Amino acid sequence: MTTILTEGGVPELLDGLERYFEFYNQQRPHSALGGRTPAQAHTETPEV
């Protein structure tokens, strides 16, 4: 059986995922959202 996790184990994996999702949702602009982040798109009032 192959082990994917290394020295840090599950806690290090979870920390890395948390940092990635923070970046993805709070900082990285998305072209499908008109250059906004998902957080901005979620909190903005839709245009009518």
mmCIF file of the N, C-alpha and C atoms, coordinates in Angstrom:
data_MODEL
# 
_entry.id   MODEL 
# 
loop_
_atom_site.group_PDB 
_atom_site.id 
_atom_site.type_symbol 
_atom_site.label_atom_id 
_atom_site.label_alt_id 
_atom_site.label_comp_id 
_atom_site.label_asym_id 
_atom_site.label_entity_id 
_atom_site.label_seq_id 
_atom_site.pdbx_PDB_ins_code 
_atom_site.Cartn_x 
_atom_site.Cartn_y 
_atom_site.Cartn_z 
_atom_site.occupancy 
_atom_site.B_iso_or_equiv 
_atom_site.pdbx_formal_charge 
_atom_site.auth_seq_id 
_atom_site.auth_comp_id 
_atom_site.auth_asym_id 
_atom_site.auth_atom_id 
_atom_site.pdbx_PDB_model_num 
ATOM 1   N N  . MET A 1 1  ? 0.849   -1.185 0.000   1.00 0.00 ? 1  MET A N  1 
ATOM 2   C CA . MET A 1 1  ? 0.000   0.000  0.000   1.00 0.00 ? 1  MET A CA 1 
ATOM 3   C C  . MET A 1 1  ? 0.894   1.247  0.000   1.00 0.00 ? 1  MET A C  1 
ATOM 4   N N  . THR A 1 2  ? 0.557   2.220  -0.811  1.00 0.00 ? 2  THR A N  1 
ATOM 5   C CA . THR A 1 2  ? 1.321   3.456  -0.910  1.00 0.00 ? 2  THR A CA 1 
ATOM 6   C C  . THR A 1 2  ? 0.745   4.498  0.038   1.00 0.00 ? 2  THR A C  1 
ATOM 7   N N  . THR A 1 3  ? 1.614   5.155  0.800   1.00 0.00 ? 3  THR A N  1 
ATOM 8   C CA . THR A 1 3  ? 1.196   6.228  1.698   1.00 0.00 ? 3  THR A CA 1 
ATOM 9   C C  . THR A 1 3  ? 1.450   7.558  1.015   1.00 0.00 ? 3  THR A C  1 
ATOM 10  N N  . ILE A 1 4  ? 0.418   8.387  0.945   1.00 0.00 ? 4  ILE A N  1 
ATOM 11  C CA . ILE A 1 4  ? 0.535   9.683  0.289   1.00 0.00 ? 4  ILE A CA 1 
ATOM 12  C C  . ILE A 1 4  ? 1.029   10.744 1.275   1.00 0.00 ? 4  ILE A C  1 
ATOM 13  N N  . LEU A 1 5  ? 0.540   10.696 2.512   1.00 0.00 ? 5  LEU A N  1 
ATOM 14  C CA . LEU A 1 5  ? 0.934   11.688 3.510   1.00 0.00 ? 5  LEU A CA 1 
ATOM 15  C C  . LEU A 1 5  ? 2.359   11.438 3.963   1.00 0.00 ? 5  LEU A C  1 
ATOM 16  N N  . THR A 1 6  ? 3.065   12.513 4.264   1.00 0.00 ? 6  THR A N  1 
ATOM 17  C CA . THR A 1 6  ? 4.441   12.402 4.720   1.00 0.00 ? 6  THR A CA 1 
ATOM 18  C C  . THR A 1 6  ? 4.544   12.837 6.175   1.00 0.00 ? 6  THR A C  1 
ATOM 19  N N  . GLU A 1 7  ? 5.643   13.410 6.544   1.00 0.00 ? 7  GLU A N  1 
ATOM 20  C CA . GLU A 1 7  ? 5.971   13.750 7.923   1.00 0.00 ? 7  GLU A CA 1 
ATOM 21  C C  . GLU A 1 7  ? 4.855   14.453 8.692   1.00 0.00 ? 7  GLU A C  1 
ATOM 22  N N  . GLY A 1 8  ? 4.242   15.485 8.105   1.00 0.00 ? 8  GLY A N  1 
ATOM 23  C CA . GLY A 1 8  ? 3.259   16.285 8.836   1.00 0.00 ? 8  GLY A CA 1 
ATOM 24  C C  . GLY A 1 8  ? 1.937   15.597 9.060   1.00 0.00 ? 8  GLY A C  1 
ATOM 25  N N  . GLY A 1 9  ? 1.626   14.614 8.232   1.00 0.00 ? 9  GLY A N  1 
ATOM 26  C CA . GLY A 1 9  ? 0.391   13.878 8.390   1.00 0.00 ? 9  GLY A CA 1 
ATOM 27  C C  . GLY A 1 9  ? -0.853  14.696 8.121   1.00 0.00 ? 9  GLY A C  1 
ATOM 28  N N  . VAL A 1 10 ? -1.951  14.226 8.697   1.00 0.00 ? 10 VAL A N  1 
ATOM 29  C CA . VAL A 1 10 ? -3.260  14.829 8.465   1.00 0.00 ? 10 VAL A CA 1 
ATOM 30  C C  . VAL A 1 10 ? -3.330  16.287 8.936   1.00 0.00 ? 10 VAL A C  1 
ATOM 31  N N  . PRO A 1 11 ? -2.798  16.654 10.104  1.00 0.00 ? 11 PRO A N  1 
ATOM 32  C CA . PRO A 1 11 ? -2.886  18.061 10.506  1.00 0.00 ? 11 PRO A CA 1 
ATOM 33  C C  . PRO A 1 11 ? -2.235  19.010 9.501   1.00 0.00 ? 11 PRO A C  1 
ATOM 34  N N  . GLU A 1 12 ? -1.097  18.627 8.948   1.00 0.00 ? 12 GLU A N  1 
ATOM 35  C CA . GLU A 1 12 ? -0.432  19.476 7.956   1.00 0.00 ? 12 GLU A CA 1 
ATOM 36  C C  . GLU A 1 12 ? -1.254  19.543 6.672   1.00 0.00 ? 12 GLU A C  1 
ATOM 37  N N  . LEU A 1 13 ? -1.841  18.445 6.288   1.00 0.00 ? 13 LEU A N  1 
ATOM 38  C CA . LEU A 1 13 ? -2.701  18.413 5.107   1.00 0.00 ? 13 LEU A CA 1 
ATOM 39  C C  . LEU A 1 13 ? -3.892  19.354 5.287   1.00 0.00 ? 13 LEU A C  1 
ATOM 40  N N  . LEU A 1 14 ? -4.559  19.266 6.420   1.00 0.00 ? 14 LEU A N  1 
ATOM 41  C CA . LEU A 1 14 ? -5.716  20.117 6.675   1.00 0.00 ? 14 LEU A CA 1 
ATOM 42  C C  . LEU A 1 14 ? -5.336  21.590 6.718   1.00 0.00 ? 14 LEU A C  1 
ATOM 43  N N  . ASP A 1 15 ? -4.187  21.908 7.289   1.00 0.00 ? 15 ASP A N  1 
ATOM 44  C CA . ASP A 1 15 ? -3.710  23.292 7.314   1.00 0.00 ? 15 ASP A CA 1 
ATOM 45  C C  . ASP A 1 15 ? -3.472  23.803 5.896   1.00 0.00 ? 15 ASP A C  1 
ATOM 46  N N  . GLY A 1 16 ? -2.851  22.988 5.060   1.00 0.00 ? 16 GLY A N  1 
ATOM 47  C CA . GLY A 1 16 ? -2.596  23.382 3.680   1.00 0.00 ? 16 GLY A CA 1 
ATOM 48  C C  . GLY A 1 16 ? -3.883  23.592 2.900   1.00 0.00 ? 16 GLY A C  1 
ATOM 49  N N  . LEU A 1 17 ? -4.849  22.718 3.099   1.00 0.00 ? 17 LEU A N  1 
ATOM 50  C CA . LEU A 1 17 ? -6.135  22.877 2.415   1.00 0.00 ? 17 LEU A CA 1 
ATOM 51  C C  . LEU A 1 17 ? -6.857  24.140 2.872   1.00 0.00 ? 17 LEU A C  1 
ATOM 52  N N  . GLU A 1 18 ? -6.798  24.413 4.157   1.00 0.00 ? 18 GLU A N  1 
ATOM 53  C CA . GLU A 1 18 ? -7.436  25.628 4.682   1.00 0.00 ? 18 GLU A CA 1 
ATOM 54  C C  . GLU A 1 18 ? -6.814  26.877 4.063   1.00 0.00 ? 18 GLU A C  1 
ATOM 55  N N  . ARG A 1 19 ? -5.489  26.913 3.960   1.00 0.00 ? 19 ARG A N  1 
ATOM 56  C CA . ARG A 1 19 ? -4.812  28.062 3.357   1.00 0.00 ? 19 ARG A CA 1 
ATOM 57  C C  . ARG A 1 19 ? -5.151  28.174 1.874   1.00 0.00 ? 19 ARG A C  1 
ATOM 58  N N  . TYR A 1 20 ? -5.239  27.046 1.172   1.00 0.00 ? 20 TYR A N  1 
ATOM 59  C CA . TYR A 1 20 ? -5.564  27.069 -0.251  1.00 0.00 ? 20 TYR A CA 1 
ATOM 60  C C  . TYR A 1 20 ? -6.988  27.608 -0.475  1.00 0.00 ? 20 TYR A C  1 
ATOM 61  N N  . PHE A 1 21 ? -7.946  27.109 0.280   1.00 0.00 ? 21 PHE A N  1 
ATOM 62  C CA . PHE A 1 21 ? -9.325  27.561 0.096   1.00 0.00 ? 21 PHE A CA 1 
ATOM 63  C C  . PHE A 1 21 ? -9.495  29.027 0.480   1.00 0.00 ? 21 PHE A C  1 
ATOM 64  N N  . GLU A 1 22 ? -8.755  29.490 1.471   1.00 0.00 ? 22 GLU A N  1 
ATOM 65  C CA . GLU A 1 22 ? -8.769  30.909 1.830   1.00 0.00 ? 22 GLU A CA 1 
ATOM 66  C C  . GLU A 1 22 ? -8.292  31.743 0.639   1.00 0.00 ? 22 GLU A C  1 
ATOM 67  N N  . PHE A 1 23 ? -7.183  31.346 0.033   1.00 0.00 ? 23 PHE A N  1 
ATOM 68  C CA . PHE A 1 23 ? -6.655  32.040 -1.142  1.00 0.00 ? 23 PHE A CA 1 
ATOM 69  C C  . PHE A 1 23 ? -7.653  31.976 -2.294  1.00 0.00 ? 23 PHE A C  1 
ATOM 70  N N  . TYR A 1 24 ? -8.176  30.791 -2.573  1.00 0.00 ? 24 TYR A N  1 
ATOM 71  C CA . TYR A 1 24 ? -9.069  30.581 -3.713  1.00 0.00 ? 24 TYR A CA 1 
ATOM 72  C C  . TYR A 1 24 ? -10.341 31.417 -3.593  1.00 0.00 ? 24 TYR A C  1 
ATOM 73  N N  . ASN A 1 25 ? -10.898 31.491 -2.401  1.00 0.00 ? 25 ASN A N  1 
ATOM 74  C CA . ASN A 1 25 ? -12.171 32.190 -2.212  1.00 0.00 ? 25 ASN A CA 1 
ATOM 75  C C  . ASN A 1 25 ? -12.033 33.670 -1.883  1.00 0.00 ? 25 ASN A C  1 
ATOM 76  N N  . GLN A 1 26 ? -10.925 34.080 -1.268  1.00 0.00 ? 26 GLN A N  1 
ATOM 77  C CA . GLN A 1 26 ? -10.790 35.453 -0.783  1.00 0.00 ? 26 GLN A CA 1 
ATOM 78  C C  . GLN A 1 26 ? -9.869  36.328 -1.631  1.00 0.00 ? 26 GLN A C  1 
ATOM 79  N N  . GLN A 1 27 ? -8.908  35.734 -2.341  1.00 0.00 ? 27 GLN A N  1 
ATOM 80  C CA . GLN A 1 27 ? -7.892  36.535 -3.020  1.00 0.00 ? 27 GLN A CA 1 
ATOM 81  C C  . GLN A 1 27 ? -7.840  36.341 -4.529  1.00 0.00 ? 27 GLN A C  1 
ATOM 82  N N  . ARG A 1 28 ? -8.094  35.150 -5.017  1.00 0.00 ? 28 ARG A N  1 
ATOM 83  C CA . ARG A 1 28 ? -7.903  34.835 -6.434  1.00 0.00 ? 28 ARG A CA 1 
ATOM 84  C C  . ARG A 1 28 ? -9.102  35.293 -7.259  1.00 0.00 ? 28 ARG A C  1 
ATOM 85  N N  . PRO A 1 29 ? -8.897  36.217 -8.209  1.00 0.00 ? 29 PRO A N  1 
ATOM 86  C CA . PRO A 1 29 ? -10.004 36.628 -9.075  1.00 0.00 ? 29 PRO A CA 1 
ATOM 87  C C  . PRO A 1 29 ? -10.383 35.503 -10.048 1.00 0.00 ? 29 PRO A C  1 
ATOM 88  N N  . HIS A 1 30 ? -11.655 35.381 -10.331 1.00 0.00 ? 30 HIS A N  1 
ATOM 89  C CA . HIS A 1 30 ? -12.163 34.344 -11.223 1.00 0.00 ? 30 HIS A CA 1 
ATOM 90  C C  . HIS A 1 30 ? -12.771 34.999 -12.463 1.00 0.00 ? 30 HIS A C  1 
ATOM 91  N N  . SER A 1 31 ? -12.352 34.552 -13.625 1.00 0.00 ? 31 SER A N  1 
ATOM 92  C CA . SER A 1 31 ? -12.866 35.141 -14.868 1.00 0.00 ? 31 SER A CA 1 
ATOM 93  C C  . SER A 1 31 ? -14.373 34.928 -15.017 1.00 0.00 ? 31 SER A C  1 
ATOM 94  N N  . ALA A 1 32 ? -14.878 33.793 -14.540 1.00 0.00 ? 32 ALA A N  1 
ATOM 95  C CA . ALA A 1 32 ? -16.312 33.511 -14.645 1.00 0.00 ? 32 ALA A CA 1 
ATOM 96  C C  . ALA A 1 32 ? -17.145 34.431 -13.746 1.00 0.00 ? 32 ALA A C  1 
ATOM 97  N N  . LEU A 1 33 ? -16.492 35.097 -12.805 1.00 0.00 ? 33 LEU A N  1 
ATOM 98  C CA . LEU A 1 33 ? -17.192 36.011 -11.907 1.00 0.00 ? 33 LEU A CA 1 
ATOM 99  C C  . LEU A 1 33 ? -16.855 37.461 -12.217 1.00 0.00 ? 33 LEU A C  1 
ATOM 100 N N  . GLY A 1 34 ? -16.413 37.706 -13.443 1.00 0.00 ? 34 GLY A N  1 
ATOM 101 C CA . GLY A 1 34 ? -16.093 39.061 -13.865 1.00 0.00 ? 34 GLY A CA 1 
ATOM 102 C C  . GLY A 1 34 ? -14.882 39.646 -13.160 1.00 0.00 ? 34 GLY A C  1 
ATOM 103 N N  . GLY A 1 35 ? -13.929 38.805 -12.804 1.00 0.00 ? 35 GLY A N  1 
ATOM 104 C CA . GLY A 1 35 ? -12.723 39.269 -12.133 1.00 0.00 ? 35 GLY A CA 1 
ATOM 105 C C  . GLY A 1 35 ? -12.869 39.423 -10.627 1.00 0.00 ? 35 GLY A C  1 
ATOM 106 N N  . ARG A 1 36 ? -14.021 39.059 -10.105 1.00 0.00 ? 36 ARG A N  1 
ATOM 107 C CA . ARG A 1 36 ? -14.247 39.134 -8.665  1.00 0.00 ? 36 ARG A CA 1 
ATOM 108 C C  . ARG A 1 36 ? -13.839 37.823 -8.010  1.00 0.00 ? 36 ARG A C  1 
ATOM 109 N N  . THR A 1 37 ? -13.632 37.881 -6.712  1.00 0.00 ? 37 THR A N  1 
ATOM 110 C CA . THR A 1 37 ? -13.391 36.648 -5.963  1.00 0.00 ? 37 THR A CA 1 
ATOM 111 C C  . THR A 1 37 ? -14.742 36.029 -5.619  1.00 0.00 ? 37 THR A C  1 
ATOM 112 N N  . PRO A 1 38 ? -14.788 34.742 -5.290  1.00 0.00 ? 38 PRO A N  1 
ATOM 113 C CA . PRO A 1 38 ? -16.052 34.156 -4.858  1.00 0.00 ? 38 PRO A CA 1 
ATOM 114 C C  . PRO A 1 38 ? -16.646 34.882 -3.648  1.00 0.00 ? 38 PRO A C  1 
ATOM 115 N N  . ALA A 1 39 ? -15.796 35.329 -2.735  1.00 0.00 ? 39 ALA A N  1 
ATOM 116 C CA . ALA A 1 39 ? -16.296 36.054 -1.560  1.00 0.00 ? 39 ALA A CA 1 
ATOM 117 C C  . ALA A 1 39 ? -16.977 37.352 -1.978  1.00 0.00 ? 39 ALA A C  1 
ATOM 118 N N  . GLN A 1 40 ? -16.385 38.080 -2.933  1.00 0.00 ? 40 GLN A N  1 
ATOM 119 C CA . GLN A 1 40 ? -17.001 39.315 -3.413  1.00 0.00 ? 40 GLN A CA 1 
ATOM 120 C C  . GLN A 1 40 ? -18.318 39.022 -4.112  1.00 0.00 ? 40 GLN A C  1 
ATOM 121 N N  . ALA A 1 41 ? -18.336 38.013 -4.943  1.00 0.00 ? 41 ALA A N  1 
ATOM 122 C CA . ALA A 1 41 ? -19.558 37.666 -5.670  1.00 0.00 ? 41 ALA A CA 1 
ATOM 123 C C  . ALA A 1 41 ? -20.666 37.257 -4.712  1.00 0.00 ? 41 ALA A C  1 
ATOM 124 N N  . HIS A 1 42 ? -20.301 36.607 -3.639  1.00 0.00 ? 42 HIS A N  1 
ATOM 125 C CA . HIS A 1 42 ? -21.289 36.140 -2.662  1.00 0.00 ? 42 HIS A CA 1 
ATOM 126 C C  . HIS A 1 42 ? -21.896 37.293 -1.877  1.00 0.00 ? 42 HIS A C  1 
ATOM 127 N N  . THR A 1 43 ? -21.090 38.318 -1.570  1.00 0.00 ? 43 THR A N  1 
ATOM 128 C CA . THR A 1 43 ? -21.584 39.399 -0.710  1.00 0.00 ? 43 THR A CA 1 
ATOM 129 C C  . THR A 1 43 ? -22.177 40.579 -1.473  1.00 0.00 ? 43 THR A C  1 
ATOM 130 N N  . GLU A 1 44 ? -21.896 40.685 -2.768  1.00 0.00 ? 44 GLU A N  1 
ATOM 131 C CA . GLU A 1 44 ? -22.413 41.812 -3.545  1.00 0.00 ? 44 GLU A CA 1 
ATOM 132 C C  . GLU A 1 44 ? -23.887 41.632 -3.870  1.00 0.00 ? 44 GLU A C  1 
ATOM 133 N N  . THR A 1 45 ? -24.576 42.747 -3.979  1.00 0.00 ? 45 THR A N  1 
ATOM 134 C CA . THR A 1 45 ? -25.971 42.753 -4.382  1.00 0.00 ? 45 THR A CA 1 
ATOM 135 C C  . THR A 1 45 ? -26.035 42.505 -5.888  1.00 0.00 ? 45 THR A C  1 
ATOM 136 N N  . PRO A 1 46 ? -26.862 41.561 -6.324  1.00 0.00 ? 46 PRO A N  1 
ATOM 137 C CA . PRO A 1 46 ? -26.949 41.292 -7.774  1.00 0.00 ? 46 PRO A CA 1 
ATOM 138 C C  . PRO A 1 46 ? -27.454 42.520 -8.534  1.00 0.00 ? 46 PRO A C  1 
ATOM 139 N N  . GLU A 1 47 ? -26.905 42.698 -9.729  1.00 0.00 ? 47 GLU A N  1 
ATOM 140 C CA . GLU A 1 47 ? -27.357 43.795 -10.588 1.00 0.00 ? 47 GLU A CA 1 
ATOM 141 C C  . GLU A 1 47 ? -28.702 43.439 -11.202 1.00 0.00 ? 47 GLU A C  1 
ATOM 142 N N  . VAL A 1 48 ? -29.580 44.424 -11.281 1.00 0.00 ? 48 VAL A N  1 
ATOM 143 C CA . VAL A 1 48 ? -30.916 44.186 -11.847 1.00 0.00 ? 48 VAL A CA 1 
ATOM 144 C C  . VAL A 1 48 ? -31.014 44.775 -13.216 1.00 0.00 ? 48 VAL A C  1 
# 
